[in-house]
Amino acid sequence: QVQLVESGGGLVQPGGSLRLSCAASGINYSPNVMGWYRQAPGKERELVATITSGRSTNYADSVKGRFTISRDNAKNTVYLQMNSLKPEDAAVYFCGTAHKGMFGWGKGTLVTVSS
């Protein structure tokens, strides 16, 4: 089963940037889809961005133009570059994968946006 470990979260001021990483291990394939979700206190988990093995991407409207998802298939790692961060972006960010009906989730990394 795929193991996913997120990293890169932390405290940043509004307008600042962070780069999240998620390394997948325990598999011998590149997942068809890798993505990022987030969950803020009192809110449901929401999709942030996804990227396919062919590097097609999609983003939540709330992050378009500010966030960029990418992946390194050789390293089985997906990234989320977050720019112009807003307080509303504060949440636990989770990495997820989907591949031929199999799904995996990381434990999450906390992003705090505060001045």
N, C-alpha and C positions, 0 to 999 in steps of 0.2 A: 504494500500500500504506500502511496506517495506520502512523504513527510515534507511539510512546508514550514519554513522558519522565516518570519518577518524580522526586519531590522530597520533602523534609521529614524524611528520615531523620536520625539522629544518636544521640548518647549521652543516655540518660535514666536516672535512678535508679529502682529498684523502687518502684511505686506512682505513678510519674509518668505524663505524657501526651505524646503526639506526634500530629501530624496529617499524614498523607501525602497527597500530591496526585499525580495522573497526568493529564497533558494529552495528548489525542489530536489529531493533525494529519494533513494529507494526505488527508482524506476529506471527503465532502460529505453524510454521514449520521451519525446517532447510533447507535452500535453497539447491537445487540439486548441484548447482555450485556457488562458490564464487571465486572472483579473483581480481587481481590488474592490472590496466592499468596505463600508464603514458603518459604525453604529455609535450614535451619540446618546447620552443618558436620556431615558424617557422616550426614545425614538426607535423605530424599527430599523433593521439593517437595510441599507440601500446600496445599490450598485453605483460604483464610482467610474470604473473603466474596465474594459476587457480588450484582449488582444489575442488573435488566433495564431496558429503556427505559421501562417502565411503573413503575419504582421498586419492584418486588417484590424482596425481599432474602432471602438465606440466609447462615448463618454456621456456621463450624466450632464444634463443641460447646465447644472449649477457649477460645473468645473470646466466646461469647454473654454478653451483659450487660456486657461491657467495651468491645467495639469497635462502631463504627457506620459502615456504608458509606453513601455518598450520592453523588449525581451532579448536575452542572449541565449539562444538555443544550445550552444555549445556548453554553456554553464548551467543550463536549466534554471535560469534566474529571470524573474520579471521585476521591473522597476516602475516606480511612480514618481516622476519629478513634479513636485508641487510648488508652484510659484504664486506670488500675490496672495498669500494665505489670508483668510478671513477668520474671525472668531467662529463663524458658522461651520468652518471646516474641522473644528476640534472634534475628535472622535477616536475610537479604537478602529484602526484600519486592519482589515483581514485580507489575506491572500487566499485565492481559491483557484482550483484547477478543475477542468472537465475534460474527460477523454474516454470516448466510447462507452458512455454510460457510467463511468466511474468518476466520483467527485472527491475532492480533498480540500481541507481547510486548515489554515494555520491558526495559531493561538491569538494572533493579533499584536499590534504595536500601537502604543498610545501617542497620539499627536495632540499637543496642547497649543492653542493659539491665544496668546494673551500679552497685553502690554504691562 
